């Protein structure tokens, strides 16, 4: 089975069509279509069906995709293993939005400066989705929050190392009374990322422990939007203190949450995965785990209690 054809197949799936895949691969559309047809002939099965202008994976295509991901990942590892031990090639890194905003800008700029031969692709998401992306060979590694459920990163599947430690704080509209427990929260709406966000899971556990029922969860996709909703009085939120300098607002009060305690950010990768590019990133992050960006410290004026 031709690795180039498998890469074309995977790209068509990821880009959701031949046209965008051809652009991504710097090939003409007819070449992409021909290579897919040749792969189907080799396998003796159709990989896509067409629904109007959309391509949909057939059951055979669904079966092939994880094998293609694994074969292409193993080919990358083989190339790294036999090449000189110098970082090069592509490194696909998943990360939570909070980490991307508050911790990574200077670290990644330094990484690019030191290792210009590495093409770094960054993908953001919630912890659960990022773990799945590592498991499914969609990214090489991911920066995720340590889970309440340790089984979500089983030791026989993943290796990981802590690189940052985040303090979670409660965000409320300014003027809110002091908060000693969840029972002191005056609003019943939690503003948070979608399910799969570990910070949301810690927030829900904190409310649950104090016997407080969250009436509604307003799901948003960025901390800028979350802070804006809290400032407008739409609800409360839990976030790492480090992101607050990136999203300042005089209309938001910040309350410490000692009951939750600090949460480790882990760099997670598949057990046994070898990559010089990943190794130097891991070493860089673990030796420079202090806040690496101006956004990493919230100004004292934002701290309510």
C-alpha positions in Angstrom: 0.0 0.0 0.0 1.5 3.3 -1.1 2.1 5.8 1.8 1.6 8.7 -0.6 -1.8 7.5 -1.6 -2.7 7.0 2.1 -1.6 10.6 2.8 -3.8 11.8 0.0 -6.7 9.8 1.3 -6.2 11.2 4.8 -5.9 14.7 3.5 -9.2 14.4 1.5 -10.9 13.3 4.7 -9.4 16.1 6.9 -10.0 18.8 4.3 -13.5 17.5 3.6 -13.1 17.4 -0.2 -10.8 17.0 -3.2 -10.4 20.7 -4.0 -9.2 21.7 -0.5 -7.0 18.6 -0.3 -5.4 19.4 -3.6 -4.6 22.9 -2.4 -3.2 21.5 0.8 -1.0 19.0 -1.0 0.0 21.3 -3.8 -1.4 18.9 -6.4 -3.9 19.3 -9.2 -7.4 18.0 -8.5 -7.3 15.4 -11.2 -4.1 13.9 -9.6 -5.8 13.6 -6.2 -8.9 12.0 -7.8 -6.8 9.5 -9.8 -4.8 8.5 -6.7 -7.9 7.9 -4.7 -9.4 5.8 -7.5 -6.1 3.8 -7.7 -6.2 3.2 -4.0 -9.8 2.0 -4.2 -8.9 -0.4 -7.1 -6.0 -1.7 -5.0 -8.2 -2.4 -2.0 -11.2 -3.6 -4.0 -13.6 -1.2 -2.2 -15.0 2.3 -2.6 -13.7 4.7 0.1 -16.1 7.6 -0.6 -19.7 8.2 -1.7 -20.8 11.5 -3.0 -23.8 13.4 -1.6 -24.3 16.4 -3.8 -20.9 18.2 -3.6 -20.0 16.4 -0.3 -17.8 13.4 0.0 -18.8 10.9 2.7 -16.7 8.0 3.9 -18.0 4.5 3.1 -17.8 1.8 5.8 -14.6 0.7 4.1 -13.2 4.2 4.2 -14.1 4.4 7.9 -12.2 1.2 8.5 -9.2 2.3 6.5 -8.8 5.8 8.1 -7.4 4.7 11.5 -5.0 2.3 9.8 -3.8 5.1 7.5 -3.2 7.4 10.5 -1.2 4.7 12.2 0.8 3.7 9.2 1.7 7.3 8.4 2.6 8.1 12.0 4.8 5.0 12.1 6.5 6.1 8.8 7.2 9.5 10.4 8.7 7.8 13.4 10.9 5.5 11.2 12.2 8.5 9.3 13.1 10.3 12.6 14.7 7.1 14.0 17.1 6.6 11.1 17.8 10.3 10.4 20.4 12.3 12.3 19.1 13.3 15.7 18.2 16.9 14.6 14.7 18.2 14.9 13.0 18.6 11.5 9.8 17.8 9.7 6.3 18.3 11.0 5.2 18.5 14.7 1.5 18.6 15.3 0.7 20.0 18.8 -2.7 20.1 20.4 -3.3 22.6 23.2 -6.0 24.1 25.4 -6.9 27.6 24.4 -5.8 29.0 27.8 -2.4 27.5 27.4 -2.1 28.7 23.8 -2.9 32.2 25.0 -1.0 32.6 28.2 1.9 30.2 28.1 3.0 29.3 24.5 3.6 32.5 22.5 7.2 33.2 23.7 8.0 29.5 24.1 6.9 28.7 20.5 8.7 31.8 19.2 11.9 30.5 20.8 11.2 27.0 19.5 11.0 28.4 15.9 14.1 30.4 16.4 16.1 27.4 17.6 14.6 24.7 15.2 13.5 26.5 12.0 13.5 23.1 10.1 10.4 22.0 12.1 7.0 22.9 10.8 4.8 23.3 13.9 1.1 22.9 13.5 -1.0 24.1 16.4 -4.6 22.8 17.1 -6.7 24.0 20.0 -9.5 22.1 21.8 -10.8 20.9 25.1 -8.9 18.3 27.0 -11.1 15.3 26.1 -10.9 16.0 22.4 -7.2 16.6 22.5 -6.6 13.2 24.3 -8.6 11.5 21.6 -6.6 13.3 18.9 -3.4 11.9 20.4 -4.9 8.5 20.7 -6.1 8.6 17.0 -2.7 9.8 15.7 -4.2 13.2 14.6 -1.6 15.1 16.7 1.8 14.1 18.0 1.3 15.5 21.5 -1.0 17.7 23.4 -1.1 20.1 26.3 -4.0 19.2 28.5 -5.3 19.7 32.0 -4.8 16.9 34.5 -8.1 15.1 34.6 -10.3 14.4 37.6 -10.5 10.9 36.2 -7.0 9.5 36.0 -8.2 6.7 33.7 -8.6 9.2 30.8 -4.9 9.0 30.2 -4.0 5.3 30.8 -0.4 4.6 31.5 -0.3 1.8 28.9 -1.3 4.2 26.1 0.3 7.5 27.0 3.4 9.0 28.4 3.2 12.5 29.9 5.1 15.0 31.9 3.8 18.1 33.9 4.9 21.3 32.4 2.8 24.1 34.0 0.7 24.5 37.1 -2.4 26.6 36.9 -4.5 28.2 39.7 -8.2 28.2 38.9 -10.2 31.2 40.0 -13.9 32.1 40.0 -15.0 35.0 37.8 -18.1 37.0 38.8 -19.5 40.3 37.8 -17.8 43.1 39.7 -19.4 44.0 43.0 -20.3 40.4 43.8 -20.1 39.6 47.5 -17.0 37.6 48.8 -17.0 33.9 48.1 -16.1 31.3 50.7 -17.9 28.4 49.1 -20.2 27.6 46.2 -23.2 28.6 48.3 -22.0 32.2 48.2 -22.4 32.4 44.4 -25.4 34.6 43.6 -25.8 33.6 39.9 -26.9 30.1 38.8 -25.5 30.1 35.3 -22.0 28.7 34.6 -20.3 30.2 31.5 -17.9 27.5 30.3 -16.4 25.6 27.3 -18.2 22.5 26.0 -18.2 19.2 27.8 -14.7 17.6 27.7 -13.1 20.8 29.2 -11.5 19.6 32.5 -11.7 23.1 34.0 -15.5 22.9 33.6 -15.4 19.5 35.2 -13.5 20.9 38.2 -16.1 23.7 38.4 -19.0 21.4 38.3 -17.4 19.2 41.0 -16.9 22.3 43.2 -20.5 23.3 43.0 -21.6 19.7 43.6 -19.5 19.2 46.7 -21.2 22.2 48.3 -24.7 21.0 47.3 -25.3 23.8 44.8 -27.2 23.0 41.6 -26.1 24.8 38.4 -29.3 25.8 36.7 -27.8 26.4 33.3 -24.5 26.1 31.5 -23.8 28.7 28.7 -21.2 27.1 26.4 -18.8 29.4 24.6 -15.6 28.8 22.6 -13.1 31.4 23.9 -12.1 33.1 27.1 -12.6 36.5 25.6 -16.3 35.6 25.1 -16.5 34.0 28.5 -15.1 37.0 30.3 -17.4 39.4 28.3 -20.5 37.4 29.4 -19.4 37.4 33.0 -18.8 41.1 32.9 -22.3 41.6 31.4 -23.8 39.7 34.4 -24.8 36.5 32.4 -23.2 34.1 34.9 -20.0 33.1 36.6 -17.0 31.2 35.2 -13.9 29.3 36.3 -10.6 30.0 34.5 -6.9 29.8 35.1 -5.6 33.0 36.7 -2.9 33.1 34.0 -5.3 34.0 31.2 -6.8 37.0 32.9 -4.1 39.5 31.8 -4.9 38.4 28.2 -8.6 39.2 28.7 -8.8 42.1 31.2 -12.1 43.6 32.3 -12.8 46.1 35.0 -16.3 44.7 35.2 -15.1 41.2 36.4 -14.1 40.3 40.0 -11.7 37.4 40.6 -12.1 35.0 43.6 -9.6 32.5 44.8 -10.6 28.9 45.0 -8.3 27.1 47.5 -10.8 24.2 47.7 -9.8 23.2 44.1 -6.1 23.7 44.4 -3.6 24.0 41.6 -4.1 21.9 38.4 -1.2 20.5 36.4 -1.0 21.1 32.7 0.4 17.9 31.1 2.3 17.4 27.9 0.9 14.0 26.6 2.1 11.8 23.8 1.6 8.2 22.7 3.7 5.7 24.5 6.8 4.8 22.5 6.4 7.7 20.0 9.8 9.0 18.9 10.4 12.4 17.5 13.4 14.6 17.9 11.1 17.6 17.3 8.9 16.5 20.2 11.8 15.7 22.5 13.3 19.2 22.3 9.8 20.7 22.8 9.3 18.6 25.9 12.8 19.5 27.2 12.1 23.2 26.5 8.7 23.3 28.3 9.9 21.3 31.3 13.0 23.4 31.9 11.1 26.7 31.4 7.9 25.9 33.3 7.7 29.3 34.8 5.2 31.7 33.2 6.6 32.5 29.7 4.5 35.4 28.6 3.3 38.8 29.7 -0.2 37.3 29.9 0.9 34.8 32.5 0.3 36.9 35.5 -3.0 38.7 36.3 -2.5 42.2 37.6 -3.3 42.7 41.3 -6.2 45.1 40.5 -8.1 42.1 39.1 -7.8 40.0 42.3 -10.9 40.3 44.5 -10.1 37.9 47.3 
